[in-house]
């Protein structure tokens, strides 16, 4: 069984701290159970690479307006599954946040998570360093608590045809955030399944626009 005490597996763009105006941590999916190691070439890991590219392109294009760059890092989990009370990927993500806080002290953190990674991101909403969360086809078990504050922004996207995780729970989660005064967007994606491949450009574009917003284009609050 892989050790949870090894180095945090972070890959991506690390600009100098003095040039950085924000940090993005990207979280891949997995399974309900599984203690085998996650390989760099596994499907859930590879699927998040285009999101990192899209965010980097937008940050580069808007850098003059933003006044700096974004650090964009992808986390590779130690093991594949959530594994009940172990909450294995949550532990990995918390360690990653600590490492990034050391490298980029005081910088706001945006989380982008797919499936199980979406569940991790939503759980980390209680961390004061996290200012925005994009949860993509998130795994939201029944009874999952809702975390979030009016100071944060949320984007919750889900394909209508997803049979792995439930878009109805994602929509309900967004509605509960809005009831609490949180700036949240519910974005259904017609004709899309769990892998986010049929409308891949839509997913990549909208996530990048959410993560790196123009200063005169604040996040909408909607749950239609």
N, C-alpha and C positions, 0 to 999 in steps of 0.2 A: 504493500500500500504506500502511495506517495506520502512524503512527510509534509505536514502543514507548516513546518518551521523553516523551510527552504526560502530562497530569495523570491521576492515578488516578481512575477513574470510580466513586465510592462514593456511594450514595444510601441514606438511611434516618434512623433516630432517633439523634441525638447529644446525650445529656444532658451537663450539666457534669461534668467529670472528678471533682470532689469528691463528686458524688452517685452515681457509677458503681461497681458491684461486679463487673462483668464485661462482656466485649465479644464480640459474635457477628458473624462474617463469613460471609455467604451466597454460595455459588459456583454459578453456573449451568452448564448443559451446553453442548455444542457438537459438533464433529465431529473425525474423525481428521485431516482436512486442511481448510484454508481460510484464506486471508489477507485476506478481505474484512472490513470493519468490522462489529462487532456493533451493531445499532441498539437503542434503548431498547424498541421495540415488538416485538422478535423473540420467538418462542415460548419458547425456553429462558429468556430473561430474565423474561418475564411469569410463567412458571410458578412462580418462586420468591417472588413477592410474597406469596401467602397464607401461606407459611411465616414470613415476617417478621411479618405481622400476628398470627399465632397465638402466636409467641414474645413479641411485645410485649404481647398481652392477658394472657398468663400471668405475665409479669414484673410487670405493673401490679397484678394481683390478689395476688401474693405479696410485693409490695414491703415491706409492714410486717415480714414475717418475714425477708426478705432483708437489710433494712437499707439498701437503695439500689436503683438502677435498672440496667438493662442497655442498653448501646449496641448497636443492631442495624443493621448496614450490609450492603447488597447490592453486590457488585462486578460491574461490567459489563466484560467482557474487551475488550481492544483489537481482537483478531481472533477469528474464529469457531473456528479449528482448533487442535489440539495441535501439529501440524506437526513431527513427528519430533523430532530433537535440539533444535529451537528451544524445545520445551515452552512455547509462547507463554503459555497461561493460568497456568502455574506462575510465570513471571516477573511477571505482573500481580499475582498473589496475594501474592508476596513483597514487592512494592512496597507493596501495601495493608497488609500486616502492619507494615511499617516506619512508615507514616503513622499507623496506629492506635496503635502503641507510643509515638509522640511525643505524640499527643493524650491517651492514657490510659496513662501510664507505670505499669508494674508490674501491670496488670490481666490476669487470666487470659483467654485467648481460646478460644472455641468455634468450630469450623468446621462449616458445614452445606453439603454439596456434592451435587449431583445429576449422575449420568452422568459426563461428563468432569470436572465440578466435584468429583465424589466422588474421582476419581483424584487431582486436585490436593490435596484435603484429606488423603488418605492419605499422599501424598508429604510434606506439611508436618508430619507427626507428629514429625519429628525436630527441629522448632523448639521450644525450651524454653518459649516463651510459650504454646504450644498445650496446653491441658489436657483438651480433649474434642473428639471428632469424630463427626458424624453423616454417614455415607456412604450415599446413597440411590440404589439401582440403579447403583452405581458401575461405571465402565469399568475393569476390572482385566485388563490383557493377560497372557498366559501369561508366566511368568517374573518378574512384578513382585515386587520385594522387599517384605517385611513390616516395617513400622516401628511402633514403639509401646513404651511403658514402663508398668510397674505404677502409675505415678503418674497415668496418663491414663485417660479413659473413652471407650469407643467404642460407637456404635450403628450396625449395618449392616442396612439394610432392603432387600428386593428382592422384586418381584412374581414369582410363579410363572410367569406367562405372558409374561415379558419376552423378546423376540426380538432386542433391540438389544444389550443387555449380558447377561452370563451369571450368573444367580443362584447356580449351583453354585460359581463362583469366589469369589463374595462369601461364601458359607457357609464355604468352605475357608479364606478369609482370616480370618474370625472365629475359626475353630477354631485357627489358628496363633497368633493373638493370645492366646487363652486359654491355650494351651500355654506361652506366655512369661510367664504371670502377669498379663496385662493384663485389666482389667475391661471385658469386651466382651459385647455382646448381639447375637445373630443373630435378626432378626425377618423371617421370610418373610411375604408378603402374598398370600394365596390369591386367584386370579382377577384379579390385577392385571397390567397391562402396563407398558411403560417410562415412559409419561407421568404415571403416578401419579394418574390422574383417576377411575378407577372407584371407588376407596376413598379419595378425596381427604381426607375428614375424618379418617380413621384416620391417614394420613400426617402431616397437620398436627398433630393432637393428640399423637401419640406423639413426634414430634420436639420439640414445645414442652415436653412433660413431661421429655424427656431433657435438653434445653438448660437448662431452669430447674427443677431438681429440688427437691422439698421436702427440708428438712434431715434429716428422719427417714426418707427414702426413697432410699437409695443405689442406684446402678445395679446390676442383676443381672449375674451372670456365667453365661451359658448359651449353648449351641450344640446344641440338640436337633434 
